Amino acid sequence: MTGLAIDVVTLLPALIPLAGVLVVLVADLVVPRLRGLPYAVAAVASLGAAGAAIPGVAAGAGTVRTTFCLSAGWFSPGGGSFSYTPGEASPYTSAMAASECLWRAGALGSSLQLGAGLAAAVCLALAWPVARARPAESTREPIEAILFLTALTGTVVVAASRDIGTWLVALELATLPVIALVALTGTRAALAGAMQLLVTSLVSFALLAVGAALWFLATGAPFFSPDAALAAGQVPAGTVAAAAPAPSVALLSLSLVLVLAGLGFKLSLVPFHAWTPTAYAGSTPAVATFLATVSKIGALAALLVLVQALSGLGTPGLLAVAVLSAVTMTLGNVMALRQDDVVRLLAWSTVAQAGWVILPLVSISALGQRSAGIYLLTYVAATLVAFAVVARTVQEVGARGRGMAAYAGLWLRSPWRAGALALALTSLAGLPPGVIGLVGKIVAFRPVIVEGWVWLALVAAGNAVLGVAVYLRWLRPVLNPSEAETGSAPVEPAAAGQAGPSAVLAGRRLAITVALVASVLVLLAVSIQPQLLLGLFGT
């Protein structure tokens, strides 16, 4: 008997955003004049995707939700061994293939899906249109909402995919709509950012495809599976184990290096980071937030799929990961110190934080994987708050809200917004009251210490201090009353041709405020009780 076992409930984190796309299309046909409706539908779908991931998180670290599982004989019609011969027959058999599931979401993958859904909902709120009704010829709103949902779907799928084909397609599904979102702004800066992102995405996909091909060459398996990696790591019959390792191990190592390079573009790792400040600066705050959060979740989720498959080999810490981490966090912090544009500062902050995200992966172990996931969600929570404050400021004063001078004396003008920004920046810096940021850095350090990477720990410690300087440089004018006069120019219209704060802006102002308050509450909750975040990963 051949076929696939399918559990629709397990697939809901991906099916709900897809259903949201259909609802947006139908709603656009029925009530095309309501500009906010596509965003409302998309936000509800994003929250639905996050909710659908909760059972996988609640199941605990030892439980994996699976679907699209292969039945006996599916991979090999005769039910015998699946032989693969670039030289030797692979020990990976149809019995192993029959035990594989194309969709596997454990606590780690489900936690990333949960974070992606919540972050996407915040981004959609930040993208809320200015006016209630739109011109009949305008199609931007439904297109933008659909692109957000499509990219979210790709992110959710890649976190649970275990076969090479789905993994590659989902990665591009998470990337290509974001390129369109950047270009949709239509400005010269946006088109430049979209072009850079497109070129790097194509190079990234080429590297990922070659890395996936090397995996198949080494294992003979179309799945990222620990069983396949272990089978490839066995010494061929007739070879003296002490004389040389299994030849496939070298191919697996090269596969990991190429995948790391390919995902380095998406994670903004040095030297694959050049697109990041350009794309962020050319985007709207909502799209820049999506790039900084949901896209990074998808990239790390894709990397963890391969790392989980290789963890069974007991591979020691990787020098490539260590070097990338050290160089990335250092360059990101140094460049962030030079920025007066807060969006560019957050772009370089993304680069620096990407170095921290992969830092724990010098240990290809469950500890390293959990630590990377915890740090990423810590960064995402703080970054959502920071970008929400920027979006609120830009909505009030226009493009001037991207300059650091616009935040001088913010504590006097808007104490609650200044407090939110202070919580976000101290979390990114790893300082109280942003306790979760400090916890995240400690968690990221643990695998480095366990693996004995002393020099890397020293570099990370130095960058922790440098990061404090980066974020306090922005926070100082916010809390300094003496700078209030230079930073509190009269409020300007949010965009050319609009009448400034009025009833037509109330909906957008409310949506951004709701997104900011919700993000602050989440960040405040995990700072007061870090176990709320650590518990997602079974830590």
SELUMDREN-255047 format. One record per residue (C-alpha): residue in one letter; z, x, y negated. Coordinates in nm, 2 decimals, padded with zeros to 4 digits, always signed. Each point is the difference from the previous one (the first is absolute). Layout:
{"a"; {Z; X; Y}}
...
***
This chain:
{"m"; {+00.00; +00.00; +00.00}}
{"t"; {-00.09; +00.14; -00.34}}
{"g"; {+00.08; -00.09; -00.35}}
{"l"; {+00.25; +00.04; -00.28}}
{"a"; {+00.35; -00.16; -00.04}}
{"i"; {+00.02; -00.13; -00.36}}
{"d"; {+00.32; -00.11; -00.18}}
{"v"; {-00.09; -00.18; -00.32}}
{"v"; {+00.36; +00.00; -00.13}}
{"t"; {+00.01; +00.38; +00.01}}
{"l"; {-00.33; +00.02; -00.20}}
{"l"; {+00.13; -00.22; -00.28}}
{"p"; {+00.07; +00.29; -00.24}}
{"a"; {-00.38; +00.05; +00.00}}
{"l"; {-00.12; -00.36; +00.04}}
{"i"; {+00.20; -00.14; -00.29}}
{"p"; {-00.17; +00.22; -00.27}}
{"l"; {-00.34; -00.08; +00.16}}
{"a"; {+00.09; -00.37; -00.02}}
{"g"; {+00.09; +00.06; -00.36}}
{"v"; {-00.35; +00.13; -00.07}}
{"l"; {-00.14; -00.33; +00.14}}
{"v"; {+00.24; -00.21; -00.21}}
{"v"; {-00.09; +00.20; -00.32}}
{"l"; {-00.37; -00.07; +00.07}}
{"v"; {+00.05; -00.37; +00.06}}
{"a"; {+00.23; -00.03; -00.31}}
{"d"; {-00.25; +00.17; -00.21}}
{"l"; {-00.26; -00.26; +00.10}}
{"v"; {+00.23; -00.30; -00.05}}
{"v"; {+00.19; +00.10; -00.32}}
{"p"; {-00.19; +00.29; -00.15}}
{"r"; {+00.15; -00.02; -00.35}}
{"l"; {+00.36; +00.09; +00.11}}
{"r"; {+00.01; +00.38; -00.06}}
{"g"; {+00.34; +00.05; +00.15}}
{"l"; {-00.06; -00.19; +00.32}}
{"p"; {-00.17; +00.28; +00.20}}
{"y"; {+00.28; +00.24; -00.09}}
{"a"; {+00.26; -00.26; +00.10}}
{"v"; {-00.17; -00.06; +00.34}}
{"a"; {-00.04; +00.37; +00.06}}
{"a"; {+00.37; +00.07; -00.09}}
{"v"; {+00.12; -00.27; +00.24}}
{"a"; {-00.23; +00.14; +00.27}}
{"s"; {+00.15; +00.35; -00.06}}
{"l"; {+00.35; -00.13; +00.02}}
{"g"; {-00.10; -00.19; +00.32}}
{"a"; {-00.13; +00.33; +00.15}}
{"a"; {+00.33; +00.17; -00.09}}
{"g"; {+00.19; -00.29; +00.16}}
{"a"; {-00.21; +00.02; +00.31}}
{"a"; {+00.10; +00.36; +00.04}}
{"i"; {+00.37; -00.07; +00.00}}
{"p"; {+00.03; -00.09; +00.37}}
{"g"; {-00.13; +00.34; +00.08}}
{"v"; {+00.25; +00.16; -00.23}}
{"a"; {+00.29; -00.21; +00.13}}
{"a"; {-00.09; +00.08; +00.37}}
{"g"; {+00.14; +00.35; -00.05}}
{"a"; {-00.12; +00.35; +00.06}}
{"g"; {-00.03; -00.03; +00.38}}
{"t"; {-00.23; -00.31; -00.01}}
{"v"; {-00.38; +00.01; -00.06}}
{"r"; {-00.20; -00.32; -00.06}}
{"t"; {-00.34; +00.03; +00.16}}
{"t"; {-00.32; -00.20; +00.04}}
{"f"; {-00.36; +00.06; +00.09}}
{"c"; {+00.13; +00.16; +00.32}}
{"l"; {-00.25; +00.10; +00.27}}
{"s"; {+00.01; -00.17; +00.33}}
{"a"; {-00.05; +00.18; +00.33}}
{"g"; {-00.35; +00.13; +00.05}}
{"w"; {-00.11; -00.05; -00.36}}
{"f"; {-00.05; +00.36; -00.08}}
{"s"; {-00.16; +00.09; +00.33}}
{"p"; {-00.18; -00.28; +00.18}}
{"g"; {+00.07; +00.15; +00.34}}
{"g"; {+00.36; +00.05; -00.08}}
{"g"; {-00.02; +00.37; +00.09}}
{"s"; {+00.06; +00.31; -00.20}}
{"f"; {-00.16; +00.03; -00.34}}
{"s"; {-00.16; +00.34; +00.02}}
{"y"; {-00.10; +00.20; -00.30}}
{"t"; {-00.17; +00.33; +00.04}}
{"p"; {-00.06; +00.25; -00.27}}
{"g"; {+00.12; +00.23; +00.29}}
{"e"; {+00.28; -00.16; +00.19}}
{"a"; {+00.08; -00.36; +00.09}}
{"s"; {+00.25; -00.15; -00.23}}
{"p"; {+00.33; -00.11; +00.16}}
{"y"; {-00.01; -00.30; -00.23}}
{"t"; {-00.08; -00.28; +00.25}}
{"s"; {-00.09; -00.37; -00.02}}
{"a"; {+00.36; -00.07; +00.10}}
{"m"; {+00.12; +00.16; -00.32}}
{"a"; {-00.28; -00.18; -00.19}}
{"a"; {+00.11; -00.34; +00.15}}
{"s"; {+00.35; +00.06; -00.14}}
{"e"; {-00.13; +00.06; -00.36}}
{"c"; {+00.01; -00.26; -00.28}}
{"l"; {-00.23; +00.03; -00.30}}
{"w"; {+00.27; -00.15; -00.22}}
{"r"; {+00.35; +00.16; +00.02}}
{"a"; {+00.25; -00.07; -00.28}}
{"g"; {+00.35; +00.15; +00.04}}
{"a"; {+00.28; +00.00; -00.25}}
{"l"; {-00.17; +00.28; -00.20}}
{"g"; {-00.34; -00.16; -00.02}}
{"s"; {+00.15; -00.35; -00.07}}
{"s"; {+00.21; +00.15; -00.28}}
{"l"; {-00.31; +00.15; -00.16}}
{"q"; {-00.18; -00.34; +00.03}}
{"l"; {+00.30; -00.17; -00.16}}
{"g"; {+00.00; +00.25; -00.29}}
{"a"; {-00.38; -00.03; -00.05}}
{"g"; {+00.02; -00.38; -00.02}}
{"l"; {+00.28; -00.01; -00.25}}
{"a"; {-00.16; +00.28; -00.21}}
{"a"; {-00.33; -00.19; +00.00}}
{"a"; {+00.17; -00.32; -00.12}}
{"v"; {+00.15; +00.20; -00.30}}
{"c"; {-00.35; +00.15; -00.08}}
{"l"; {-00.15; -00.35; +00.00}}
{"a"; {+00.27; -00.12; -00.24}}
{"l"; {-00.08; +00.29; -00.23}}
{"a"; {-00.37; -00.09; +00.01}}
{"w"; {+00.07; -00.36; -00.12}}
{"p"; {-00.27; -00.10; -00.25}}
{"v"; {+00.07; -00.06; -00.37}}
{"a"; {-00.13; -00.35; -00.05}}
{"r"; {+00.05; -00.31; +00.22}}
{"a"; {-00.37; -00.10; +00.01}}
{"r"; {-00.30; +00.23; +00.04}}
{"p"; {-00.36; -00.03; -00.11}}
{"a"; {-00.23; -00.16; +00.26}}
{"e"; {-00.20; +00.32; +00.03}}
{"s"; {+00.30; +00.22; +00.07}}
{"t"; {+00.05; +00.10; +00.37}}
{"r"; {+00.24; +00.29; -00.05}}
{"e"; {+00.32; -00.18; +00.10}}
{"p"; {-00.10; -00.11; +00.36}}
{"i"; {-00.18; +00.33; +00.06}}
{"e"; {+00.30; +00.20; -00.10}}
{"a"; {+00.24; -00.21; +00.21}}
{"i"; {-00.23; +00.03; +00.30}}
{"l"; {-00.02; +00.38; -00.04}}
{"f"; {+00.38; +00.03; -00.01}}
{"l"; {+00.03; -00.21; +00.32}}
{"t"; {-00.27; +00.18; +00.18}}
{"a"; {+00.15; +00.34; -00.07}}
{"l"; {+00.34; -00.13; +00.11}}
{"t"; {-00.15; -00.12; +00.32}}
{"g"; {-00.14; +00.34; +00.07}}
{"t"; {+00.34; +00.16; -00.07}}
{"v"; {+00.18; -00.24; +00.24}}
{"v"; {-00.25; +00.05; +00.28}}
{"v"; {+00.00; +00.38; -00.02}}
{"a"; {+00.38; +00.00; +00.04}}
{"a"; {-00.03; -00.16; +00.34}}
{"s"; {-00.34; +00.11; +00.12}}
{"r"; {-00.01; +00.23; +00.30}}
{"d"; {-00.37; +00.03; +00.09}}
{"i"; {-00.22; +00.24; -00.19}}
{"g"; {-00.26; -00.26; -00.11}}
{"t"; {+00.25; -00.24; -00.16}}
{"w"; {+00.19; +00.28; -00.16}}
{"l"; {-00.30; +00.14; -00.18}}
{"v"; {-00.14; -00.34; -00.11}}
{"a"; {+00.35; -00.12; -00.12}}
{"l"; {+00.04; +00.32; -00.20}}
{"e"; {-00.33; -00.06; -00.18}}
{"l"; {+00.09; -00.37; -00.04}}
{"a"; {+00.32; +00.11; -00.18}}
{"t"; {-00.20; +00.24; -00.22}}
{"l"; {-00.34; -00.14; -00.11}}
{"p"; {+00.14; -00.32; -00.17}}
{"v"; {+00.23; +00.22; -00.21}}
{"i"; {-00.30; +00.20; -00.13}}
{"a"; {-00.16; -00.33; -00.10}}
{"l"; {+00.33; -00.11; -00.17}}
{"v"; {+00.00; +00.32; -00.21}}
{"a"; {-00.36; -00.05; -00.10}}
{"l"; {+00.05; -00.36; -00.08}}
{"t"; {+00.16; +00.08; -00.33}}
{"g"; {-00.34; +00.11; -00.12}}
{"t"; {+00.11; +00.27; -00.25}}
{"r"; {-00.15; +00.35; +00.00}}
{"a"; {+00.34; +00.14; +00.13}}
{"a"; {+00.01; -00.26; +00.27}}
{"l"; {-00.35; +00.08; +00.13}}
{"a"; {+00.08; +00.37; -00.01}}
{"g"; {+00.31; -00.06; +00.21}}
{"a"; {-00.18; -00.22; +00.24}}
{"m"; {-00.27; +00.25; +00.05}}
{"q"; {+00.24; +00.28; +00.07}}
{"l"; {+00.19; -00.22; +00.24}}
{"l"; {-00.33; -00.10; +00.18}}
{"v"; {-00.11; +00.36; +00.04}}
{"t"; {+00.34; +00.11; +00.14}}
{"s"; {+00.01; -00.31; +00.22}}
{"l"; {-00.33; +00.10; +00.16}}
{"v"; {+00.11; +00.35; +00.06}}
{"s"; {+00.33; -00.13; +00.14}}
{"f"; {-00.17; -00.23; +00.24}}
{"a"; {-00.22; +00.28; +00.13}}
{"l"; {+00.30; +00.22; +00.07}}
{"l"; {+00.18; -00.29; +00.17}}
{"a"; {-00.30; -00.08; +00.21}}
{"v"; {-00.03; +00.36; +00.12}}
{"g"; {+00.38; +00.01; +00.07}}
{"a"; {-00.03; -00.32; +00.20}}
{"a"; {-00.29; +00.14; +00.19}}
{"l"; {+00.20; +00.31; +00.09}}
{"w"; {+00.28; -00.22; +00.13}}
{"f"; {-00.25; -00.17; +00.23}}
{"l"; {-00.15; +00.34; +00.10}}
{"a"; {+00.35; +00.13; +00.09}}
{"t"; {+00.14; -00.31; +00.17}}
{"g"; {-00.30; -00.20; +00.12}}
{"a"; {+00.19; -00.30; -00.13}}
{"p"; {-00.10; -00.24; -00.27}}
{"f"; {+00.37; -00.07; -00.08}}
{"f"; {+00.26; +00.19; -00.20}}
{"s"; {+00.24; +00.00; +00.29}}
{"p"; {+00.28; +00.23; +00.10}}
{"d"; {-00.12; -00.03; +00.36}}
{"a"; {-00.34; +00.12; -00.10}}
{"a"; {+00.14; +00.30; -00.19}}
{"l"; {+00.23; +00.09; +00.28}}
{"a"; {-00.29; -00.02; +00.25}}
{"a"; {-00.21; +00.23; -00.22}}
{"g"; {+00.29; +00.24; -00.03}}
{"q"; {+00.02; +00.06; +00.37}}
{"v"; {-00.12; +00.34; +00.13}}
{"p"; {-00.32; -00.04; +00.20}}
{"a"; {+00.02; +00.06; +00.38}}
{"g"; {-00.05; +00.36; +00.08}}
{"t"; {+00.12; +00.13; -00.34}}
{"v"; {+00.32; +00.21; -00.02}}
{"a"; {+00.22; -00.19; -00.25}}
{"a"; {+00.15; +00.32; -00.13}}
{"a"; {-00.34; +00.15; -00.07}}
{"a"; {-00.13; -00.26; -00.24}}
{"p"; {+00.09; -00.35; -00.12}}
{"a"; {-00.22; -00.30; +00.09}}
{"p"; {-00.33; +00.04; -00.20}}
{"s"; {+00.02; -00.36; -00.13}}
{"v"; {+00.32; +00.08; -00.19}}
{"a"; {-00.20; +00.21; -00.25}}
{"l"; {-00.24; -00.29; -00.05}}
{"l"; {+00.30; -00.23; -00.06}}
{"s"; {+00.14; +00.23; -00.26}}
{"l"; {-00.33; +00.03; -00.17}}
{"s"; {-00.03; -00.38; +00.01}}
{"l"; {+00.34; -00.03; -00.18}}
{"v"; {-00.10; +00.25; -00.26}}
{"l"; {-00.32; -00.19; -00.08}}
{"v"; {+00.17; -00.33; -00.01}}
{"l"; {+00.27; +00.14; -00.23}}
{"a"; {-00.28; +00.13; -00.23}}
{"g"; {-00.18; -00.34; +00.01}}
{"l"; {+00.31; -00.19; -00.08}}
{"g"; {+00.10; +00.26; -00.26}}
{"f"; {-00.26; -00.16; -00.23}}
{"k"; {+00.17; -00.34; +00.05}}
{"l"; {+00.35; +00.14; -00.03}}
{"s"; {-00.09; +00.21; -00.31}}
{"l"; {+00.10; +00.33; +00.17}}
{"v"; {-00.11; +00.32; -00.17}}
{"p"; {-00.29; +00.11; +00.01}}
{"f"; {-00.13; -00.35; +00.06}}
{"h"; {+00.17; -00.16; -00.30}}
{"a"; {-00.25; +00.05; -00.28}}
{"w"; {-00.10; -00.37; -00.01}}
{"t"; {+00.36; -00.13; -00.05}}
{"p"; {+00.06; +00.05; -00.38}}
{"t"; {-00.35; -00.11; -00.09}}
{"a"; {+00.01; -00.31; +00.21}}
{"y"; {+00.34; -00.10; -00.11}}
{"a"; {-00.08; +00.05; -00.37}}
{"g"; {-00.32; -00.21; +00.03}}
{"s"; {+00.16; -00.29; +00.18}}
{"t"; {+00.21; -00.29; -00.11}}
{"p"; {+00.37; +00.03; +00.06}}
{"a"; {-00.03; -00.24; +00.29}}
{"v"; {-00.27; +00.20; +00.18}}
{"a"; {+00.17; +00.33; -00.08}}
{"t"; {+00.32; -00.14; +00.16}}
{"f"; {-00.20; -00.11; +00.31}}
{"l"; {-00.14; +00.36; +00.03}}
{"a"; {+00.34; +00.15; -00.04}}
{"t"; {+00.17; -00.23; +00.26}}
{"v"; {-00.20; -00.20; +00.25}}
{"s"; {-00.27; +00.26; +00.03}}
{"k"; {+00.26; +00.27; +00.07}}
{"i"; {+00.16; -00.22; +00.27}}
{"g"; {-00.33; -00.04; +00.17}}
{"a"; {-00.07; +00.38; -00.01}}
{"l"; {+00.34; +00.09; +00.15}}
{"a"; {-00.02; -00.28; +00.26}}
{"a"; {-00.34; +00.15; +00.11}}
{"l"; {+00.15; +00.35; +00.03}}
{"l"; {+00.30; -00.13; +00.19}}
{"v"; {-00.22; -00.16; +00.26}}
{"l"; {-00.13; +00.35; +00.10}}
{"v"; {+00.33; +00.17; -00.04}}
{"q"; {+00.16; -00.26; +00.23}}
{"a"; {-00.27; +00.07; +00.26}}
{"l"; {+00.06; +00.38; -00.02}}
{"s"; {+00.38; -00.02; -00.01}}
{"g"; {+00.02; +00.00; +00.38}}
{"l"; {-00.14; +00.35; +00.02}}
{"g"; {+00.31; +00.14; -00.17}}
{"t"; {-00.21; +00.18; -00.26}}
{"p"; {+00.21; +00.21; -00.23}}
{"g"; {-00.01; -00.03; -00.37}}
{"l"; {-00.34; +00.04; -00.15}}
{"l"; {-00.07; +00.28; -00.26}}
{"a"; {-00.29; -00.20; -00.15}}
{"v"; {+00.24; -00.29; -00.08}}
{"a"; {+00.26; +00.23; -00.14}}
{"v"; {-00.25; +00.18; -00.23}}
{"l"; {-00.16; -00.33; -00.12}}
{"s"; {+00.34; -00.15; -00.07}}
{"a"; {+00.12; +00.30; -00.20}}
{"v"; {-00.32; +00.05; -00.21}}
{"t"; {-00.03; -00.38; -00.06}}
{"m"; {+00.35; -00.06; -00.13}}
{"t"; {-00.01; +00.31; -00.22}}
{"l"; {-00.33; -00.06; -00.17}}
{"g"; {+00.07; -00.37; -00.04}}
{"n"; {+00.33; +00.07; -00.18}}
{"v"; {-00.14; +00.27; -00.22}}
{"m"; {-00.29; -00.21; -00.11}}
{"a"; {+00.22; -00.31; -00.05}}
{"l"; {+00.22; +00.20; -00.25}}
{"r"; {-00.31; +00.04; -00.22}}
{"q"; {-00.08; -00.37; -00.03}}
{"d"; {+00.06; -00.22; -00.30}}
{"d"; {-00.20; -00.29; +00.15}}
{"v"; {+00.25; -00.18; +00.23}}
{"v"; {-00.28; -00.12; +00.23}}
{"r"; {-00.12; +00.36; +00.05}}
{"l"; {+00.36; +00.10; +00.04}}
{"l"; {+00.04; -00.25; +00.28}}
{"a"; {-00.33; +00.12; +00.15}}
{"w"; {+00.13; +00.36; +00.02}}
{"s"; {+00.33; -00.14; +00.12}}
{"t"; {-00.19; -00.16; +00.29}}
{"v"; {-00.14; +00.34; +00.08}}
{"a"; {+00.34; +00.16; +00.00}}
{"q"; {+00.16; -00.28; +00.20}}
{"a"; {-00.28; +00.03; +00.26}}
{"g"; {+00.13; +00.35; +00.07}}
{"w"; {+00.34; -00.15; +00.07}}
{"v"; {-00.15; -00.28; +00.22}}
{"i"; {-00.16; +00.25; +00.24}}
{"l"; {+00.29; +00.25; -00.02}}
{"p"; {+00.19; -00.15; +00.31}}
{"l"; {-00.32; +00.02; +00.21}}
{"v"; {+00.05; +00.37; +00.05}}
{"s"; {+00.19; -00.15; +00.29}}
{"i"; {-00.24; -00.21; +00.21}}
{"s"; {+00.28; -00.21; +00.14}}
{"a"; {+00.15; -00.34; -00.03}}
{"l"; {+00.24; +00.14; -00.26}}
{"g"; {-00.28; +00.14; -00.21}}
{"q"; {-00.20; -00.32; +00.02}}
{"r"; {+00.29; -00.22; -00.10}}
{"s"; {+00.09; +00.23; -00.29}}
{"a"; {-00.35; +00.00; -00.14}}
{"g"; {-00.01; -00.38; +00.02}}
{"i"; {+00.34; -00.03; -00.17}}
{"y"; {-00.09; +00.23; -00.28}}
{"l"; {-00.33; -00.17; -00.06}}
{"l"; {+00.16; -00.35; -00.04}}
{"t"; {+00.26; +00.15; -00.23}}
{"y"; {-00.28; +00.14; -00.22}}
{"v"; {-00.19; -00.33; +00.02}}
{"a"; {+00.30; -00.20; -00.11}}
{"a"; {+00.07; +00.22; -00.30}}
{"t"; {-00.37; +00.03; -00.10}}
{"l"; {-00.04; -00.37; +00.00}}
{"v"; {+00.28; -00.03; -00.26}}
{"a"; {-00.14; +00.28; -00.21}}
{"f"; {-00.35; -00.15; -00.01}}
{"a"; {+00.13; -00.35; -00.06}}
{"v"; {+00.18; +00.13; -00.31}}
{"v"; {-00.33; +00.17; -00.11}}
{"a"; {-00.20; -00.32; +00.06}}
{"r"; {+00.25; -00.20; -00.21}}
{"t"; {-00.02; +00.25; -00.28}}
{"v"; {-00.38; +00.01; +00.01}}
{"q"; {+00.00; -00.38; -00.01}}
{"e"; {+00.21; +00.01; -00.31}}
{"v"; {-00.15; +00.29; -00.20}}
{"g"; {-00.34; +00.06; +00.16}}
{"a"; {-00.13; +00.34; +00.10}}
{"r"; {+00.27; +00.17; -00.21}}
{"g"; {+00.24; -00.10; +00.27}}
{"r"; {-00.14; +00.28; +00.22}}
{"g"; {+00.13; +00.26; -00.24}}
{"m"; {+00.36; +00.13; +00.04}}
{"a"; {+00.07; -00.06; -00.37}}
{"a"; {-00.02; -00.37; +00.06}}
{"y"; {+00.32; +00.02; +00.21}}
{"a"; {+00.21; +00.18; -00.26}}
{"g"; {+00.31; -00.20; -00.08}}
{"l"; {-00.09; -00.26; +00.27}}
{"w"; {+00.38; -00.03; +00.08}}
{"l"; {+00.05; -00.16; -00.34}}
{"r"; {-00.30; -00.23; +00.01}}
{"s"; {+00.02; -00.12; +00.36}}
{"p"; {+00.31; +00.12; +00.18}}
{"w"; {-00.09; -00.17; +00.33}}
{"r"; {-00.34; +00.16; +00.01}}
{"a"; {+00.14; +00.34; -00.09}}
{"g"; {+00.26; -00.04; +00.27}}
{"a"; {-00.27; -00.09; +00.26}}
{"l"; {-00.20; +00.31; -00.11}}
{"a"; {+00.31; +00.22; +00.02}}
{"l"; {+00.07; -00.12; +00.35}}
{"a"; {-00.36; +00.07; +00.11}}
{"l"; {-00.01; +00.35; -00.15}}
{"t"; {+00.34; +00.10; +00.13}}
{"s"; {-00.11; -00.12; +00.35}}
{"l"; {-00.31; +00.21; -00.02}}
{"a"; {+00.21; +00.29; -00.12}}
{"g"; {+00.26; -00.05; +00.27}}
{"l"; {+00.29; -00.05; -00.25}}
{"p"; {+00.26; -00.27; -00.04}}
{"p"; {-00.02; -00.29; -00.07}}
{"g"; {-00.32; +00.02; +00.21}}
{"v"; {+00.20; +00.08; +00.31}}
{"i"; {-00.28; -00.09; +00.24}}
{"g"; {-00.21; +00.28; -00.15}}
{"l"; {+00.27; +00.25; +00.09}}
{"v"; {+00.04; -00.15; +00.35}}
{"g"; {-00.38; +00.02; +00.05}}
{"k"; {+00.00; +00.37; -00.09}}
{"i"; {+00.29; +00.08; +00.23}}
{"v"; {-00.18; -00.19; +00.28}}
{"a"; {-00.32; +00.19; -00.07}}
{"f"; {+00.19; +00.33; +00.02}}
{"r"; {+00.15; -00.06; +00.34}}
{"p"; {-00.31; +00.07; +00.22}}
{"v"; {-00.07; +00.31; -00.21}}
{"i"; {+00.35; +00.14; +00.07}}
{"v"; {-00.02; -00.10; +00.37}}
{"e"; {-00.33; +00.19; +00.04}}
{"g"; {+00.14; +00.30; -00.18}}
{"w"; {-00.25; +00.01; -00.29}}
{"v"; {+00.23; +00.19; -00.24}}
{"w"; {-00.27; +00.10; -00.25}}
{"l"; {-00.13; -00.35; -00.01}}
{"a"; {+00.35; -00.14; -00.06}}
{"l"; {+00.04; +00.24; -00.29}}
{"v"; {-00.33; -00.10; -00.15}}
{"a"; {+00.09; -00.37; +00.03}}
{"a"; {+00.34; +00.06; -00.16}}
{"g"; {-00.17; +00.17; -00.29}}
{"n"; {-00.24; -00.29; -00.04}}
{"a"; {+00.29; -00.25; +00.01}}
{"v"; {+00.14; +00.17; -00.31}}
{"l"; {-00.35; +00.02; -00.16}}
{"g"; {-00.05; -00.37; +00.07}}
{"v"; {+00.32; -00.08; -00.18}}
{"a"; {-00.15; +00.16; -00.31}}
{"v"; {-00.32; -00.20; +00.04}}
{"y"; {+00.17; -00.34; +00.00}}
{"l"; {+00.28; +00.08; -00.25}}
{"r"; {-00.27; +00.10; -00.24}}
{"w"; {-00.12; -00.36; +00.00}}
{"l"; {+00.35; -00.15; +00.01}}
{"r"; {+00.14; +00.20; -00.29}}
{"p"; {-00.19; -00.18; -00.28}}
{"v"; {+00.07; -00.33; +00.17}}
{"l"; {+00.37; +00.05; -00.04}}
{"n"; {-00.01; +00.19; -00.33}}
{"p"; {+00.07; -00.23; -00.30}}
{"s"; {-00.11; +00.26; -00.25}}
{"e"; {-00.36; -00.03; +00.13}}
{"a"; {-00.01; -00.38; -00.03}}
{"e"; {-00.16; +00.00; -00.34}}
{"t"; {-00.30; +00.21; +00.11}}
{"g"; {-00.04; -00.20; +00.32}}
{"s"; {+00.03; -00.35; -00.11}}
{"a"; {-00.31; -00.09; -00.18}}
{"p"; {-00.08; -00.36; -00.06}}
{"v"; {-00.13; -00.19; +00.31}}
{"e"; {-00.37; +00.00; +00.03}}
{"p"; {-00.23; -00.25; +00.18}}
{"a"; {-00.02; +00.08; +00.37}}
{"a"; {-00.38; +00.02; -00.01}}
{"a"; {-00.27; -00.01; -00.26}}
{"g"; {-00.10; -00.34; -00.11}}
{"q"; {+00.33; -00.17; +00.10}}
{"a"; {+00.25; -00.15; -00.24}}
{"g"; {+00.30; +00.20; +00.12}}
{"p"; {+00.31; -00.16; +00.15}}
{"s"; {-00.06; -00.37; +00.03}}
{"a"; {-00.02; -00.28; +00.26}}
{"v"; {-00.31; +00.14; +00.16}}
{"l"; {+00.19; +00.32; +00.08}}
{"a"; {+00.31; -00.17; +00.14}}
{"g"; {-00.13; -00.02; +00.35}}
{"r"; {-00.09; +00.37; +00.02}}
{"r"; {+00.33; +00.09; -00.16}}
{"l"; {+00.19; -00.21; +00.24}}
{"a"; {-00.19; +00.14; +00.31}}
{"i"; {+00.07; +00.36; -00.11}}
{"t"; {+00.36; -00.08; -00.07}}
{"v"; {+00.05; -00.16; +00.34}}
{"a"; {-00.16; +00.30; +00.17}}
{"l"; {+00.22; +00.24; -00.20}}
{"v"; {+00.32; -00.20; +00.07}}
{"a"; {-00.08; -00.03; +00.37}}
{"s"; {-00.08; +00.38; +00.03}}
{"v"; {+00.32; +00.09; -00.18}}
{"l"; {+00.21; -00.22; +00.23}}
{"v"; {-00.15; +00.16; +00.31}}
{"l"; {+00.06; +00.35; -00.15}}
{"l"; {+00.35; -00.09; -00.11}}
{"a"; {+00.08; -00.14; +00.34}}
{"v"; {-00.11; +00.30; +00.20}}
{"s"; {+00.18; +00.23; -00.25}}
{"i"; {+00.33; -00.19; +00.04}}
{"q"; {-00.05; -00.03; +00.37}}
{"p"; {-00.24; +00.27; +00.13}}
{"q"; {+00.05; -00.13; +00.36}}
{"l"; {-00.22; -00.30; -00.09}}
{"l"; {-00.30; +00.25; -00.01}}
{"l"; {+00.12; +00.24; +00.26}}
{"g"; {+00.06; -00.29; +00.25}}
{"l"; {-00.36; -00.09; -00.01}}
{"f"; {-00.08; +00.32; +00.18}}
{"g"; {+00.29; -00.02; +00.24}}
{"t"; {+00.18; +00.29; -00.18}}
***
